[in-house]
């Protein structure tokens, strides 16, 4: 009961995303299973000790959980016990003094400009609504940097081709407006014409299946993966989020202001956006090594 009230608090009071609430719920359920040996109905959060938490983390580490995953699990428990303190149920937080080493920083994967341009410029059947939708899906992800969930939830009424801007609902239900160019405008207007011809013009969601029902995450994943696969793009790069990374990288490489890119991506912290400057620097360094006549000259 306490856990359910906590999850409701995350959803309704803190406006956490469905994915975040689901992850926190799984972590707490998993912890309760470990503490109570599968009898979660006997879980008593007040009796949990710091040693219990450490034992659970050690067990999860043995099961192969990464440092990144362990850090999130600790955060899930800390957040749960902060809520219990807030509601007067428990004053002690058994996860407070537990520190997990930060995982090694990894740069986001992105697609080179020539690869993504070759893909988006390749021919497709513009008379077929599914092919047109799929190409538009890729263009939206790359041209706006929106997340997969934002793409799935994009409403037709929130796209204004007159002003060349669209509105998405991001994490924690935060709305943001994203501008777009004439190429995307033309594709949107063409897709809307196909929607009318196929009788799904009244569907509230912009990108839909043939019957007008909204997309779902796995469908988006499949379309992106299958479209990128014939282009000989590395398997690690065949995901919707990589197109978001590519958007940010290309924007910065072509002179966009870091703060502007932060707003376009919907990042709360500028430090999250700054990782793309490392990608840009890496590209710059590689170009220097290849182009400068003395860059590869061996020392004496």
C-alpha positions in Angstrom: 0.0 0.0 0.0 2.9 2.4 0.9 4.6 1.6 -2.4 1.4 2.3 -4.4 0.9 5.6 -2.7 4.5 6.5 -3.4 4.1 5.7 -7.1 1.0 7.8 -7.2 3.0 10.6 -5.6 5.6 10.3 -8.4 3.0 10.4 -11.1 0.7 13.1 -9.8 2.8 15.3 -7.6 6.2 15.2 -9.2 5.0 14.6 -12.8 7.5 11.8 -13.4 7.3 10.1 -16.7 5.6 6.7 -17.1 9.0 5.1 -17.9 10.6 6.6 -14.7 7.8 5.5 -12.5 7.9 2.0 -14.0 11.6 1.7 -13.4 11.3 2.9 -9.7 8.4 0.4 -9.2 10.4 -2.5 -10.6 13.4 -1.6 -8.4 11.4 -1.4 -5.2 9.5 -4.6 -6.0 12.8 -6.3 -6.7 14.2 -5.1 -3.4 11.1 -6.3 -1.5 11.4 -9.7 -3.1 15.0 -10.0 -2.0 14.3 -8.9 1.6 11.3 -11.0 2.0 12.4 -14.0 0.0 9.6 -13.6 -2.5 6.9 -12.9 0.1 6.4 -9.2 -0.8 3.2 -9.0 1.2 5.4 -9.2 4.3 7.6 -6.2 3.2 8.0 -3.7 6.1 10.0 -0.7 4.9 10.5 0.7 8.4 12.6 -2.4 9.4 15.0 -2.2 6.5 18.7 -1.5 7.5 21.7 -0.1 5.6 23.1 -3.7 5.6 20.0 -5.0 3.9 20.5 -2.5 1.1 24.2 -3.3 0.7 23.4 -7.0 0.6 20.9 -6.5 -2.1 23.2 -4.4 -4.2 26.0 -7.0 -3.8 23.6 -9.7 -5.0 22.5 -7.6 -8.0 26.1 -7.0 -8.9 26.7 -10.7 -8.8 23.7 -11.1 -11.1 25.4 -8.8 -13.6 23.8 -5.4 -13.0 26.1 -2.6 -14.3 27.2 0.3 -12.1 24.8 2.5 -14.0 21.9 0.2 -13.1 23.0 -0.1 -9.4 23.2 3.7 -9.1 19.6 3.9 -10.3 18.5 1.3 -7.9 20.1 3.2 -5.0 18.3 6.4 -6.2 15.0 4.5 -6.4 15.3 3.4 -2.7 16.5 6.9 -1.6 13.6 8.5 -3.3 11.1 6.0 -1.7 12.5 6.6 1.8 12.4 10.4 1.3 8.7 10.0 0.6 8.3 7.9 3.7 10.0 10.6 5.7 7.8 13.3 4.1 4.7 11.4 5.1 5.9 10.6 8.6 6.2 6.9 8.2 9.9 6.5 8.6 12.6 9.0 9.7 15.7 6.9 8.7 16.8 6.5 5.1 18.8 3.2 4.8 20.1 4.1 1.3 21.6 7.5 2.2 25.2 6.6 2.9 25.6 4.2 0.0 27.8 5.3 -2.9 28.2 3.5 -6.2 31.1 4.5 -8.4 30.1 6.4 -11.5 30.2 4.4 -14.7 32.8 5.3 -17.3 31.6 8.1 -19.5 30.5 7.0 -22.9 29.9 9.3 -25.8 26.5 9.0 -27.6 26.6 7.2 -30.9 25.6 9.2 -33.9 25.4 8.9 -37.7 27.7 10.8 -39.9 26.1 13.6 -42.0 26.9 12.0 -45.3 25.2 8.7 -44.1 22.0 10.3 -42.9 21.8 12.6 -45.9 22.2 9.6 -48.2 19.4 7.8 -46.4 16.9 10.8 -46.3 17.6 11.6 -50.0 17.0 8.1 -51.2 13.8 7.4 -53.3 10.6 6.0 -51.8 7.0 5.5 -52.9 5.4 8.9 -52.0 1.9 7.5 -53.0 2.0 4.9 -50.2 1.0 6.2 -46.8 3.1 3.8 -44.8 6.3 4.5 -46.8 5.6 8.2 -46.5 4.9 7.9 -42.8 8.1 5.9 -42.2 10.3 8.4 -44.1 8.5 11.3 -42.3 9.2 9.5 -39.0 12.9 9.5 -39.7 12.8 13.1 -40.8 11.0 14.2 -37.7 13.5 12.4 -35.4 16.5 13.8 -37.2 15.2 17.3 -37.9 13.7 18.1 -34.5 15.7 15.9 -32.1 12.5 14.7 -30.4 12.4 11.6 -28.3 10.7 8.4 -29.4 7.9 8.9 -26.8 7.4 12.4 -28.0 7.1 11.2 -31.6 4.5 8.6 -30.6 2.5 11.1 -28.6 2.7 13.9 -31.3 -0.8 15.3 -31.9 -1.8 16.5 -35.4 -3.3 19.7 -33.9 0.1 20.5 -32.4 1.8 20.8 -35.8 1.6 24.3 -37.4 3.0 24.3 -40.9 2.1 28.0 -41.3 4.5 28.9 -38.5 6.8 25.9 -39.1 6.7 24.8 -35.5 5.4 21.9 -33.5 4.7 21.2 -29.9 5.7 18.0 -28.0 5.1 16.8 -24.5 8.4 15.8 -23.0 9.6 14.3 -19.7 7.6 15.2 -16.6 4.9 16.5 -18.9 6.8 19.6 -20.0 5.8 21.1 -23.3 8.2 22.6 -25.6 8.0 24.2 -29.1 10.4 23.1 -31.8 10.8 24.9 -35.1 11.3 23.1 -38.4 12.3 23.9 -42.0 10.5 23.9 -45.4 11.5 20.4 -46.4 9.8 18.9 -43.3 6.9 21.2 -43.9 6.4 19.8 -47.4 6.6 16.3 -46.1 4.0 17.0 -43.3 1.6 18.5 -45.7 1.9 15.6 -48.2 1.3 13.1 -45.4 -1.8 15.0 -44.2 -3.1 14.7 -47.8 -2.6 11.0 -47.7 -4.4 10.8 -44.3 -7.4 12.5 -45.9 -7.3 10.1 -48.9 -7.2 7.1 -46.6 -9.9 8.3 -44.3 -7.8 8.8 -41.1 -7.6 12.6 -41.3 -9.6 12.9 -38.0 -7.1 10.7 -36.0 -5.8 12.8 -33.1 -2.3 11.4 -33.3 -0.2 12.6 -36.2 1.7 9.4 -37.1 -0.6 6.4 -37.1 -1.1 2.9 -38.4 -3.3 2.2 -41.4 -6.4 2.1 -39.2 -5.7 5.4 -37.6 -4.6 4.0 -34.3 -1.4 5.5 -32.8 2.0 4.1 -33.1 3.7 2.1 -30.3 7.4 2.2 -29.3 8.4 -1.2 -30.8 6.9 -0.3 -34.1 9.0 2.9 -34.2 12.1 0.9 -33.2 11.5 -1.6 -36.0 10.9 1.0 -38.7 14.1 2.9 -37.8 16.2 -0.3 -37.5 14.9 -1.8 -40.8 15.3 1.5 -42.7 18.9 2.1 -41.5 20.0 -1.6 -41.9 20.1 -1.6 -45.8 22.3 1.5 -45.6 25.1 -0.5 -44.0 25.0 1.6 -40.9 26.5 -0.1 -37.9 24.0 -2.1 -35.7 24.7 0.0 -32.6 23.5 3.1 -34.5 20.1 1.7 -35.6 17.8 3.1 -33.0 15.5 6.2 -32.7 17.6 7.8 -30.0 20.7 7.8 -32.3 18.8 10.1 -34.6 18.3 12.5 -31.6 22.1 12.2 -31.0 22.8 12.9 -34.6 20.5 16.0 -34.6 22.4 17.5 -31.6 25.8 16.7 -33.0 25.1 18.2 -36.4 23.5 21.3 -34.9 26.7 22.0 -32.8 29.0 21.1 -35.6 27.3 23.6 -37.8 27.6 26.5 -35.3 24.4 26.3 -33.2 24.5 27.8 -29.7 24.8 25.2 -26.9 21.9 26.8 -25.0 19.7 26.7 -28.0 20.4 23.0 -28.5 19.6 22.4 -24.9 16.2 24.1 -25.3 15.5 22.2 -28.5 16.3 18.8 -26.9 14.3 19.6 -23.7 17.3 19.0 -21.4 16.8 20.3 -17.9 20.6 20.7 -17.3 23.1 22.2 -19.7 25.6 19.6 -18.6 23.5 16.9 -20.3 23.8 18.8 -23.6 27.5 19.4 -23.2 28.4 15.8 -23.9 27.7 16.6 -27.6 30.5 19.1 -27.5 32.9 16.2 -26.8 31.6 14.5 -29.9 32.2 17.6 -32.0 35.7 17.9 -30.6 36.4 14.3 -31.4 35.3 14.9 -35.0 37.5 18.0 -35.1 40.5 16.1 -33.8 40.0 13.3 -36.3 39.8 15.8 -39.2 42.9 17.5 -38.0 44.8 14.2 -37.8 43.8 13.3 -41.4 44.2 16.7 -43.0 47.2 18.4 -41.5 50.4 17.6 -43.3 52.5 17.3 -40.1 49.9 15.8 -37.8 51.1 12.2 -38.4 54.8 13.0 -38.7 56.7 10.9 -36.2 58.9 12.6 -33.7 62.7 12.5 -33.9 
